[in-house]
């Protein structure tokens, strides 16, 4: 996880978002334990209550399960649930802005589809 925090949103939200990214990216898999509250607090030099609040949001969202005396674990189906939510959010929040920009700049579907993804070289 990244050690830098920004001032735009509370640290507990940023930590929650980082765990979500790790689930989506496959770094944390279903059944995997979350790092302990104490370990995260010590590593990132933040208050343990901040970590606990972040983790509690993950529990409330149904992504993580508390197992008394053992810790917190990624729920089965968490990645699928996140993907559905992220896809829905992208289509309703981000896609309209992207689509408007595409139209404003006059791109064709062919131009966009034939463009290599960032970080990849176009095959010849």
Secondary structure in CASP SS format (residue, H / E / C, confidence):
PFRMAT SS
TARGET T0000
AUTHOR 0000-0000-0000
METHOD secondary structure of the structure
MODEL  1
X C 1.00
X C 1.00
X C 1.00
X C 1.00
X C 1.00
X C 1.00
X C 1.00
X C 1.00
X C 1.00
X C 1.00
X H 1.00
X H 1.00
X H 1.00
X H 1.00
X H 1.00
X H 1.00
X H 1.00
X H 1.00
X H 1.00
X H 1.00
X H 1.00
X H 1.00
X H 1.00
X H 1.00
X C 1.00
X C 1.00
X C 1.00
X C 1.00
X C 1.00
X C 1.00
X C 1.00
X C 1.00
X E 1.00
X C 1.00
X C 1.00
X C 1.00
X H 1.00
X H 1.00
X H 1.00
X H 1.00
X H 1.00
X H 1.00
X H 1.00
X H 1.00
X C 1.00
X C 1.00
X C 1.00
X H 1.00
X H 1.00
X H 1.00
X H 1.00
X H 1.00
X H 1.00
X H 1.00
X H 1.00
X H 1.00
X H 1.00
X H 1.00
X H 1.00
X H 1.00
X C 1.00
X C 1.00
X C 1.00
X E 1.00
X E 1.00
X E 1.00
X E 1.00
X C 1.00
X C 1.00
X C 1.00
X E 1.00
X E 1.00
X E 1.00
X E 1.00
X C 1.00
X C 1.00
X C 1.00
X H 1.00
X H 1.00
X H 1.00
X H 1.00
X H 1.00
X H 1.00
X H 1.00
X H 1.00
X H 1.00
X H 1.00
X H 1.00
X H 1.00
X H 1.00
X H 1.00
X H 1.00
X H 1.00
X H 1.00
X H 1.00
X H 1.00
X H 1.00
X H 1.00
X H 1.00
X H 1.00
X H 1.00
X H 1.00
X H 1.00
X H 1.00
X H 1.00
X C 1.00
X C 1.00
X C 1.00
X H 1.00
X H 1.00
X H 1.00
X H 1.00
X H 1.00
X H 1.00
X C 1.00
X C 1.00
X C 1.00
X C 1.00
X C 1.00
X C 1.00
X C 1.00
X C 1.00
X C 1.00
X C 1.00
END
